[in-house]
Amino acid sequence: MVKDKIPKELIEKWLNKLKKKMENVKPADKKGEELLKNIQAYIIDTEHFLDQGDYIRAWEAISFDWGLFEAGEDLKVLKD
């Protein structure tokens, strides 16, 4: 099946990396707070899709989540 084309271990690797980074990040302002809530929601989505065995959607969710996180850092609404 298509959903098995992305290795579960790869998704878990990037999910765990993001969770680790999230331990030290703080919002710089109100926008940062909103962004952190969205990032947390996508982490939950990623875990849900992993549990369902839907690796395509899990990969999409964690990829989008990393984009949000990196954008927040670049825009300085998230800080370490």
N, C-alpha and C positions, 0 to 999 in steps of 0.2 A: 504494500500500500504506500501511497505517497506520504502519509503522515510519519512513516518510519524512515524517511530519507535523511532527516537531520538527527544526528546522534543525541540521545538524551543527555549523555555526559557533557557534551558541548554546551547545551543549554544550562545545565546545572553549574558548569564552570563559570559562565558569565553571570548567572544569577547570584552565585556565592560571592563573586568579585564585587558586584554592585552592593550586595548586603553589607559587605565589609566596609566599603567606602561610605555607606550611609551611616555607619556607627559614629563617624567623626564629623559629618556635615551638619551645618546649621544654616537656617535661613538668614539672609542679610536684611530682609524687609518683608512686607506683606506678600509681594509677588513670590518671594522665595518660599514662604509658608504654603502658598497655594501649589507651587510647583512640587514641593515635598509631598503633599497629600496625593498629587497625581502620580508621582513616582511610586509611592507606597501602594497605590491602587493597581498599578501595572505589575508590581512585584506579586501581589495577590493573584492577579490574572495569570501571570506566568506559572505560578505554582498550581493553580487550578487546571490549566491546560496540560501541564506535566502529569498531574494526577489522572487526567482523562486519557492520557496517551496521545494527545493531539500536539505533536511536536512542531508542526508547522506554525500553528497559532502561538504556541509557547515561544518559539523563536522570534516570531513577529513582535510579540509583546516585550520580550527582553531587549530586542534590538531597538524598539521605539523608546523603551525606558532609558536605555543608555543615551539615546539622542537627547531626551529631556534633561538627563543629568548633566551631560557635557554642555548643553546650551545654558543651563543654569549657572554652571561654573564660568563659562565664557562671558555671560552677561553680568556676572558678579552678584547674582541674587542668591547664590549658594556659596558658602565658604567653609573651609576646613577649620 
